[in-house]
């Protein structure tokens, strides 16, 4: 084991980027991954000629040109624009909230009419300090939009009533007084032609990198820490320390994927289900990410169900409320004191809800710090 300079735990985007950059600098790297495949949550698999996003929809978007140029080393991106649609009890609304949404909701036609309606509905919270997510949303957008497009979706996503969620979760809401369905404001966005897995494959394709899947770090944790000079850990920081300061909160997800014998099931890559009665938050139709590639008579859809996280479940994202963030700071301090040969990275290691471009950024920050 001592022939390696680094052990990277987790073959997702953070771990793969670090391994790639370390190998570029002549370092020998061992990568271990608990799952039976590389690429973490951005893993895509071809079915019926369609790149299926196995762990939910991933749309790459950034305003950072350096990050955009970096990721484009490993794949060619199409010009996919994220334009989700909301289904509330069978009624369809465009997202983000824009003139198409307001026209469908209220019959308004001009930005002035829409703004008048929004301001009228916001008066419900006039002069009051929002005490929870529900009040915060109403203060920003009014009750109609909140009830139909925010409340049910948010409560499913977090597994709590909106009146019990802190107001800071919704600091702002994207409201556009134009007929523009582009969800992101970022300068660059797209989907890699041929899926995401190829990106991590290319990152890890080096004579200096050895990759082993189906390996759980915690089965031999003490040996790994004793035998590798440096460890890059992308799992849960609280699990690394055996939860000795308490459990951080995470949310989990469950996916139901099925093949349909139709060429086009819902007409859009992502449709959110915003009512409380529908148990899933969205349906993803994967072929629409790549402009209808794949079998013309078949399609693959995935229903996404949020779930409470318990030990042993797959953690997908942290619950960044004040209580958890304070606990994470204590774990970060413990890491600085007791694990100075370990670099903690990614959503779980740094306990932050990162988008893909942010993961790349913090991975490159870690690389620059390590090899400065």
C-alpha positions in Angstrom: 0.0 0.0 0.0 2.9 2.4 0.7 3.7 2.6 -3.0 0.7 5.0 -3.3 0.9 8.7 -2.5 -2.9 9.1 -2.1 -5.9 7.0 -1.3 -9.1 8.6 -2.7 -12.3 7.3 -1.1 -15.1 7.8 -3.6 -15.0 7.9 -7.4 -17.4 10.7 -7.8 -16.6 14.1 -9.3 -14.5 15.5 -6.4 -12.5 12.3 -5.9 -11.9 11.8 -9.7 -10.8 15.4 -10.2 -8.4 15.2 -7.3 -7.0 11.9 -8.6 -6.6 13.3 -12.1 -4.8 16.3 -10.9 -2.5 14.4 -8.6 -1.6 11.9 -11.4 -0.8 14.9 -13.7 1.7 15.9 -11.0 3.3 12.4 -11.0 1.6 11.1 -7.9 0.4 7.5 -7.6 -3.2 7.2 -6.6 -5.5 4.4 -5.4 -9.2 5.1 -5.8 -11.8 3.0 -4.0 -15.5 3.2 -4.5 -18.3 1.6 -2.5 -20.7 1.2 -5.4 -20.1 -1.2 -8.3 -19.4 1.7 -10.7 -17.5 4.9 -10.9 -18.8 8.5 -11.4 -20.9 8.7 -8.1 -24.3 10.4 -8.5 -23.5 11.7 -12.0 -23.3 8.1 -13.3 -25.1 7.6 -16.6 -25.9 4.3 -18.3 -27.0 3.7 -21.8 -30.4 1.9 -22.2 -32.2 1.7 -25.6 -29.6 4.2 -26.9 -30.6 6.7 -24.2 -28.2 8.0 -21.6 -30.1 7.4 -18.3 -29.2 9.5 -15.3 -29.2 6.8 -12.7 -29.3 9.2 -9.7 -31.6 12.0 -10.8 -31.4 14.7 -13.4 -28.0 16.4 -13.8 -27.7 19.5 -15.9 -24.3 21.1 -15.9 -24.4 24.9 -15.5 -22.0 27.5 -14.5 -21.0 31.1 -15.0 -17.3 30.3 -14.3 -15.5 30.1 -17.6 -12.5 28.3 -16.1 -14.8 25.6 -14.8 -16.7 25.4 -18.1 -13.4 25.0 -20.0 -12.1 22.5 -17.5 -15.1 20.1 -17.9 -15.1 20.5 -21.7 -11.7 18.8 -21.7 -13.5 15.5 -21.0 -16.7 15.7 -23.1 -18.5 17.7 -25.7 -21.6 19.3 -24.4 -24.9 19.9 -26.2 -26.9 23.1 -25.8 -29.5 21.6 -23.6 -31.5 24.3 -21.7 -33.2 23.4 -18.4 -36.9 24.3 -18.8 -38.8 22.2 -16.3 -42.6 22.1 -16.2 -44.8 21.9 -13.0 -47.8 19.6 -12.9 -50.3 20.7 -10.2 -53.3 18.4 -10.1 -53.1 18.1 -13.9 -52.6 21.8 -14.6 -49.3 22.6 -16.3 -47.2 25.6 -15.4 -43.8 26.7 -16.8 -40.8 27.1 -14.4 -39.1 29.2 -13.3 -41.8 31.6 -12.4 -42.2 33.8 -15.5 -44.8 35.4 -17.7 -45.9 32.0 -19.0 -46.5 30.9 -15.4 -48.4 34.1 -14.5 -50.4 34.1 -17.7 -51.5 30.5 -17.0 -52.1 31.2 -13.3 -54.0 34.5 -13.6 -54.7 35.3 -17.2 -52.4 38.3 -17.2 -50.7 39.3 -20.4 -48.2 42.1 -19.5 -45.3 42.4 -17.0 -47.2 45.3 -15.3 -50.3 43.2 -14.8 -48.2 40.3 -13.4 -46.4 42.6 -11.0 -49.6 44.2 -9.9 -51.0 40.7 -9.1 -47.9 39.6 -7.3 -47.7 42.8 -5.2 -51.4 42.4 -4.3 -50.9 38.9 -3.1 -47.7 39.8 -1.1 -49.7 42.2 1.0 -50.8 39.3 3.1 -47.4 39.5 4.8 -47.1 43.3 4.7 -45.3 44.6 7.8 -44.7 41.0 9.2 -41.4 39.3 9.6 -41.5 35.8 8.0 -41.1 33.2 10.7 -41.1 30.1 8.5 -40.7 29.0 4.9 -44.4 29.4 4.2 -44.5 33.0 5.3 -41.2 33.7 3.5 -42.6 32.3 0.2 -45.8 34.3 0.5 -43.9 37.5 1.3 -41.9 36.9 -1.9 -44.5 35.7 -4.4 -48.0 35.6 -2.9 -50.3 32.8 -1.9 -51.4 31.4 -5.3 -47.9 30.5 -6.5 -47.0 29.3 -3.1 -50.0 27.0 -2.7 -49.8 25.5 -6.2 -46.1 25.4 -7.1 -44.0 25.6 -3.8 -45.9 24.1 -0.8 -46.4 20.5 -1.8 -43.1 20.1 -3.6 -41.1 21.6 -0.8 -42.8 19.5 1.9 -42.2 16.3 0.0 -38.6 17.4 -0.6 -37.8 18.1 3.0 -40.2 15.7 4.7 -41.6 18.5 6.9 -44.4 21.0 6.9 -43.5 24.3 5.3 -44.6 26.0 8.5 -42.0 24.0 10.4 -39.1 24.8 8.0 -36.9 27.9 8.6 -37.5 30.9 6.4 -33.9 31.1 5.3 -34.3 28.0 3.0 -36.0 30.4 0.5 -33.9 33.5 0.6 -35.2 34.5 -2.8 -37.3 33.1 -5.6 -36.5 33.4 -9.3 -39.2 35.6 -10.7 -38.9 36.7 -14.3 -41.3 39.2 -16.0 -40.4 37.8 -19.4 -41.7 34.8 -21.4 -38.4 32.9 -20.9 -38.4 29.3 -19.5 -34.7 29.0 -19.1 -34.3 27.9 -15.4 -30.7 29.0 -14.9 -29.2 32.4 -15.2 -25.7 30.9 -15.8 -23.7 31.8 -18.9 -23.0 28.1 -19.7 -25.2 25.1 -19.5 -25.6 21.7 -21.3 -25.4 17.9 -21.1 -22.4 15.9 -22.2 -23.1 14.2 -25.5 -22.8 10.5 -24.6 -23.5 11.0 -20.8 -21.5 11.9 -17.7 -19.7 8.6 -17.0 -17.2 9.2 -19.8 -16.0 12.3 -17.9 -14.9 10.3 -14.9 -13.6 7.5 -17.0 -11.2 9.9 -18.8 -10.2 11.5 -15.5 -9.3 8.1 -14.0 -7.6 6.8 -17.2 -4.0 7.0 -16.1 -1.2 4.6 -15.5 -0.7 6.3 -12.1 -4.3 5.7 -11.0 -5.7 2.3 -9.8 -9.4 2.0 -9.3 -11.3 -0.6 -7.3 -15.1 -0.6 -7.1 -17.3 -2.5 -4.6 -14.9 -1.6 -1.7 -16.1 0.0 1.5 -13.5 2.2 3.2 -15.0 1.4 6.6 -14.3 -2.3 6.3 -10.6 -1.5 6.7 -10.6 2.1 7.8 -7.7 1.7 10.3 -5.5 -0.1 7.8 -6.1 2.5 5.2 -5.3 5.4 7.5 -2.2 3.6 8.7 -0.8 2.6 5.3 -1.5 5.6 3.0 0.4 8.8 3.5 -2.6 10.9 2.5 -6.3 10.1 2.2 -8.9 12.1 0.2 -12.3 11.3 1.8 -15.6 12.1 0.0 -18.0 10.3 2.3 -19.9 11.6 5.3 -17.6 13.4 7.7 -19.7 12.4 10.8 -19.5 8.7 9.8 -15.7 9.1 9.4 -15.6 10.0 13.1 -18.0 7.3 14.1 -20.7 9.9 14.8 -18.9 10.7 18.0 -20.3 14.3 18.1 -23.8 13.2 16.9 -25.5 12.6 13.6 -25.7 15.2 10.9 -28.9 15.2 9.0 -29.2 14.2 5.3 -32.0 13.6 2.9 -32.2 10.5 0.8 -33.9 9.7 -2.6 -35.5 6.7 -4.1 -35.7 6.2 -7.9 -38.2 4.1 -9.9 -37.0 3.7 -13.5 -39.0 2.0 -16.2 -39.0 1.5 -19.9 -42.1 2.7 -21.8 -43.1 1.4 -25.3 -43.7 4.9 -26.6 -41.4 7.3 -28.3 -42.3 10.3 -26.2 -43.9 10.0 -22.8 -44.2 13.5 -21.3 -42.7 15.9 -23.9 -40.1 17.3 -21.5 -37.0 16.1 -19.7 -38.3 17.1 -16.2 -41.8 17.6 -14.9 -42.2 18.5 -11.3 -45.3 17.2 -9.4 -46.1 20.0 -7.0 -49.3 18.7 -5.3 -49.1 17.0 -1.9 -51.0 13.9 -3.1 -48.5 12.7 -5.7 -45.8 10.8 -3.7 -42.9 11.6 -6.0 -41.5 15.1 -6.7 -40.7 14.7 -10.4 -40.6 12.4 -13.5 -37.5 12.5 -15.6 -37.7 11.4 -19.3 -34.0 10.9 -20.1 -34.1 11.0 -23.9 -35.0 14.7 -23.9 -31.6 15.6 -22.4 -30.1 14.7 -25.8 -32.7 15.9 -28.2 -34.5 12.6 -28.8 -31.6 10.3 -29.3 -32.2 6.6 -28.8 -34.8 4.1 -29.8 -37.7 6.1 -31.5 -40.3 3.6 -30.2 -39.1 3.5 -26.6 -38.4 5.8 -23.8 -37.0 5.6 -20.2 -38.6 7.5 -17.3 -37.6 7.8 -13.7 -39.9 8.8 -10.8 -38.0 10.5 -8.0 -39.2 10.0 -4.4 -37.6 12.0 -1.5 -37.0 10.0 1.6 -35.9 10.3 5.2 -32.3 9.3 5.7 -31.3 6.7 8.3 -27.9 5.1 8.9 -27.2 2.6 6.0 -29.3 4.6 3.5 -27.7 6.5 0.7 -27.3 10.2 1.7 -27.9 12.5 -1.3 -27.7 15.9 0.2 -27.2 17.6 3.6 -29.8 19.5 5.5 -28.1 22.8 5.9 -30.1 24.3 8.8 -28.4 26.2 11.6 -28.3 23.3 14.0 -26.6 21.0 11.4 -24.2 23.7 10.3 -23.1 24.3 13.9 -22.5 20.5 14.3 -20.5 20.3 11.1 -18.2 23.1 12.3 -17.4 20.9 15.3 -16.6 18.0 13.0 -14.5 20.2 10.8 -12.5 21.3 13.9 -12.1 17.7 14.9 -10.8 16.9 11.4 -8.3 19.7 11.7 -7.1 18.4 15.1 -7.2 14.6 14.6 -7.1 13.9 10.9 -4.5 16.2 9.4 -3.5 13.6 6.8 -7.1 13.5 5.5 -8.6 15.9 2.9 -12.4 16.0 3.3 -14.3 16.9 0.1 -17.6 17.0 -1.8 -21.2 17.3 -0.6 -20.8 14.8 2.2 -17.2 15.5 3.2 -17.8 19.3 3.4 -21.5 19.0 4.3 -22.6 21.5 1.6 -25.2 21.3 -1.1 -23.0 21.7 -4.1 -23.9 21.8 -7.8 -21.5 20.0 -10.2 -19.6 23.2 -11.1 -19.1 23.9 -7.4 -17.8 20.4 -6.7 -15.2 20.9 -9.5 -14.3 24.3 -8.0 -13.8 23.0 -4.5 -11.9 20.0 -5.8 -9.5 22.3 -7.7 -9.2 24.5 -4.6 -8.1 21.4 -2.6 -5.7 20.5 -5.4 -4.1 23.9 -5.4 -3.8 23.9 -1.6 -2.2 20.5 -1.6 0.3 21.1 -4.5 1.0 24.8 -4.0 
